[in-house]
Amino acid sequence: MFSPIIIAAVTFLAVVLLCISIFVILQTKQNTKDQSERVEQVVNIQSQGYSEVIDKSKITDGSGLRRDTRISSIPWLDNLLSKFLKERSKSLMLLIEQSGLKIRVSEFVLFTLLISFLGCMLVSSFFHIPLVGFLVGIVPFLLLNILKSKRIEKFIEQMPQALDMLSGDLRAGLDIQAGLKHLSEEFPAPIGEEFGKVVVEINLGLTLMEALNNLSARINTTEIQILCTGIIINRELGGNLSELIGSVGDTIRERFRLKGMIKALTAENQMSGYLLIALPFALYFILNMLAPDTYGSFSSDPIGQKIIASCLTSMVIGYLIMNKVTKLEV
């Protein structure tokens, strides 16, 4: 006979899969409807003319474009989550866009709830601490931030070569918009994708300043802020733009060199922090394997649970302090 925990887990997973299936079916129908509406809109653009369709009085959102900012393509779910999340949906939407994932906020919220319930069940089954299991719901947000950091890091790594090509295009006689278009076509994501968005925004009626400000908001780093500010000032005051972009590329290379030196000098301290975090977990599992009767009841005892919670809290605080000490900004 199966234990009640296994039966409850299987029932929960079945209900979750059923809900996901219903959601996917509704999402597919709505996407098909949206695609048909876009086709009709394209037909209207071709028949009425470009200038009649784009009305700047209807342009909303900080990006200056009529973007699809719905949380979900299902109307009732979009209204429900809009009331529940309120302003947090915009920051979450920006975070998802910065991470490079092609998902909606509703899909991310559904995935987070699923992870939270599964974490609660697993932690409750093995450690008998149900409330701690809900903390597993933080994992999707951590993954988003990790993907965002890796994407921005890859963007910055591509910048020197991209700026060299852009500077060469400007010296060859191309204007900045044509240079950005050439850059978006030649380079892979993320830098090609991000500058492609800049070109699309300019083609849809935004000024170069507005498109670059949107880029600076999506890639919030010192390097891209220097580039965008330099291009905007050059457009206002004039000057040799190709030389300016080449100087920005040289500055980014020098920052890479300094960051490499700092990373090499702080590598030992960072590795010590990782070992200090991994050591208590490894020791706990080894002791459970060697003496399960002695240490097995530690997690179920109220005093033991308080000790585990305090140890985890102190470890997190210590890691954050050590990470802050070893992380130097250039």
C-alpha positions, 0 to 999 in steps of 0.5 A: 500500500502506498503511504498517504504522503505519496498519494497526496503528492501524486494527487497534487501533481495530477491537479497541477498538470490538469490546471497547466493543460487547461491554461495552455489550451486557453493560451493557445486559443488566445494566441491564435486570436491575437495572431489573426488580429495582427494580420488584420492590422497589417492589412490595414496598415498597407491599405491606409498608409503608415502615417494614418495608423500610428497615432502618437496621442495613443502612445503609452508606456515608458518605452514610447511604443504601444507594447503588449504589456498584458500580464496574460493573454487570457482577459479574466486572468490578466484582470485578476493578476493586474489587481493582485500584482498592481505595480509589481507586474511592471518591474517583474515584466522588466526583469523577465525581459532583461533575463531574455526569457520569452514568457509572460508574467502569468506563466512565471507566477504559475511556475513560482506557485508550483515550485512553492507547493512542491517545496512545501510538500518535500520539506514537510515530508523530510524535515517537518518544517512546512513554512520553510518549504514555501521559501523555495518559491524564491528560487525562480526569482533567483534564477531570473536574476542569475539569467539577467546577470549572465545576459548583461555580462555577455552583452558587455563582453560583446560591446568592444567588438560591436563598438569597433564595427559601429565606429568603422561603419561611421567612418565609412559614411553610414549614419548612426541608425544604419550602423546600429542596424548593421550591428544588430544583423551581424552580432548574435543575442543579446547585443544584436537583439537589444540594438535590434529593438533600438532600430525597431523603435526608431523605425516606429517613430521614436527619436534616437534619444528615446530609443537609447534611453530605453536601451539604458533602462533595459541594460542598466550598466555603466558601460551602456550608460556611457555609450548612450549618454555620449551618443545623445550629447554628440547628436546635440552638440556635434563632433566626431561620433566614430572617434567617441564610440572608439574611445568608449570601446577602449574604456570598456576594454580597460575596465575588463582588464581591471575586473580581471585583476580584481577577480584574480586577487579575490578568488581565494576569499570567494572560494573560502566563502563557498566552502564554508557554506557547503561544509555544514550541509555536507557534515549534516548529511554525513552524520545522518548517514553514519548515525541516523538514530542519533541525528535523524530526530534532530530536524523533527525536534522543536529545539533542533528546528530553531537551531537549523533556522538560526544556522541558515540565517547566520550563514546567509548573512555571513555569505552576503557580508563576505560577498560584499567585501570581495565584490569591488566595483570598477 
